[in-house]
Amino acid sequence: METKGNVNIDGIIVPIDNEKNLLELIRKADIELPTFCYHSHLSIYGACRLCVSDIEGMGIQATCSIQPRDGMIVRTNTSEVRQIRKINLELILANHKIDCPSCSRSSNCKLQDLARRLGVTKVRFKQTNSHLPIDDCSNSIIHDPNKCILCGDCVRACKEIQSVGAIDFVNRGSQTIVGPAFNKSLRDVECVYCGQCVSVCPVGALVPKPETEEVWDAIHNPEKYVVAQIAPAVRVALGESFGIEAGVITTGQIVTSLKRMGFNKVYDTSFTADLTVLEEASEFISRKLKGELLPQFTSCCPGWVKFAEQYYPELLPNLSTCKSPQQMFGSVAREILPKMLGIKPENLVIVSIMPCTAKKFEAKREEFIHNGLADVDHVLSTEGLARMIQETGIQFNKLKPESFDLPLGFKTGAGVIFGNTGGVSEAVLRYAYEKITGETLIDTDIKIVRGMEGIRDVNIKLGDLNIKLAIVHTLSNARKLCDKIVAGEANYDLIEVMACPGGCIAGGGQPVSFDTDFRMKRMQGLYNTDKQLELHKSQDNPYIKELYKTTLGEIGSPKAHELLHTHYHGRKRITDQVINIRNTVHPKIEIYVCLGTNCYIRGAHELMKQLTQYVTENKLEDIIGFEGQEDMVDVKGTFCFERCEKGPVLRVNEHILEHATFEKAKALLYKEIQRIGLLVNK
């Protein structure tokens, strides 16, 4: 319903033009009311009570939750309003851990900013003395509940933007905190490490986990050769930490600062984004022509991949097998750089500079660690790199730009636009058009895939192929689409998913911005970079061609699959939950029976009962032929092996049995007893 009319705000007549609340209308009058809990893309919460104003006939109200109506008279700066704001801010400060000089958000903290703006020079309320444990167990995010001001922004971002709900309000009254259920770590719940909670936190209660000291240690180690890769979205956001407007391209200054800090080589992740285009597009074309494993989902975003592993394991075969550009870079660098640079493989240290907190988690995945060496050693967030530059005293704004090193620093515009929602699809289409039609693509701007709508449907014809795409950003939108696909209500050929709103440009590792247009500015910055480059199609990158010629062979070759592709697996939704049945002290054989819902209804409970009875009532020396092994076997209940359609499922030591029956389980147990028995006899 349209809302029209005029509102008198501090004597200024302001026309109503469908603003959803009075706060937005007041901002339209160029008055920036203080607020912690208001975000235009989140639901109204009204917790901080700082945006209060005196509304004639209504008294003092929080303007974020009042709809503007014609004829309203609003006063935003009366004596009473000012006092209420100060008191509310003092109450918040009294419940906030004050360690501003050492806080990572000290230079960009909304609490500090508002204390200065509102003239709060002392806190008249008693400081709370609670000292809650800091959660730094995850590889991506540190949660300090002592700094939390209970604005609820992170809770709503996790639920509304991502539909995950890994954190919420816990306890009641003065004991209320924000965190995961049952006092668990973010590492042990369904957090996908996207960092959107970090992006909306106005203080330092949620911050990216730093790896700066580890990187400094590598730089200062004379035996190590340290190289950096820079993700596309970093170049249009890092400057914000130095007073530069969002979207301004600072690539050259970033390269200069890294080399002055001690990095031996500086490369561009956009190079392997070009590589991803060729591998992923070829994989898609093959699937499309065969009509199998469609729709193909992109797999560049680690937050989305973990989300799919947790909630949609049945769709994992539909994910592209391509690694993300970050991990492709690590594989390629480990393969070619030691010989090219004349260094030992174990002395090569690969540092990623990413806009994304989930990339920290991705780099530590076991799939990307080989022979004790991770493809990527350390991941710095954009704001983490900014702190390192500030620590050195380098005057970033005064630096003369330098170029990336070759060959892994050369890219096309297709690789750069990966940082925007729709960018992967556009880059793939630039390649697929030429591959399918055999024609040269002249106009490389495929604007039909661009935009900020949460779910965008695109139908495009390439030669004789009709292709239906979906471009999705935020995981709440991904969930909507996945539900339709699982239910058979939607059909697509290719689906691009990015966890963060707008894509990587708004990742959880980027500088926190209170500019309402920062996403659009950063996005336009990447499109501008594409325009400024000479090449716009990944297949035209000469160094990619050389890499295939000298190292990879053909696109999709066995060597390419070894270095550039991977697989993903379903994840437990309950961790560290084991039901001990026998409580054997030092068992040599452990039987784990899944008691999840699907296995339970297929008879897992009865199977566990039979196995427990069998192990307990039969003397194992009669089975294996020698004495003294009564406590060899233990039986446990667990959750779950993520093989729900193949239940009951059990595991005997490392051997998993699907569609288990008592007879099959006995046979597997006997086989393992024989193996252990023989080892013991030796």
Secondary structure, DSSP 8 states (H G I E B T S, - for coil): -----EEEETTEEEE-SS-SSHHHHHHHTT-----SS--TTS-----S--SEEEETTTEEEEGGG----TT-EEESS-HHHHHHHHHHHHHHHHTS---GGG-TTGGG-HHHHHHHHTT-----S---------B--SSSEEE-GGG-----HHHHIIIIITS----EEES-GGG-EEE-GGG--GGGSS-----HHHHH-SSSSEEE---HHHHHHHHH-TT-EEEEEE-GGGGGTGGGGGT--TT---HHHHHHHHHHHT-SEEEEHHHHHHHHHHHHHHHHHHHHHHT-S-SEE----HHHHHHHHHH-GGGGGGB--B--HHHHHHHHHHHHHHHHHT--GGGEEEEEEES-SHHHHHHT-GGGEETTEESS-EEEEHHHHHHHHHHHT--GGG-------SSTT---HHHHGGGSTTHHHHHHHHHHHHHHH-S-------GGG-S--SEEEEEEEETTEEEEEEEEESHHHHHHHHHHHHTT----SEEEEESSTTSGGG-TTS-----TTHHHHHHHHHHHHHHHSS---GGG-HHHHHHIIIII-STT-HHHHHHHB-------SS-S-EEESS--SS-SEEEEEE-SHHHHHTTHHHHHHHHHHHHHHS-HHHHHS-SS-TTSEEEEEE---S-GGG-S-EEETTEEESS--HHHHHHHHHHHHHHHHHHHH-
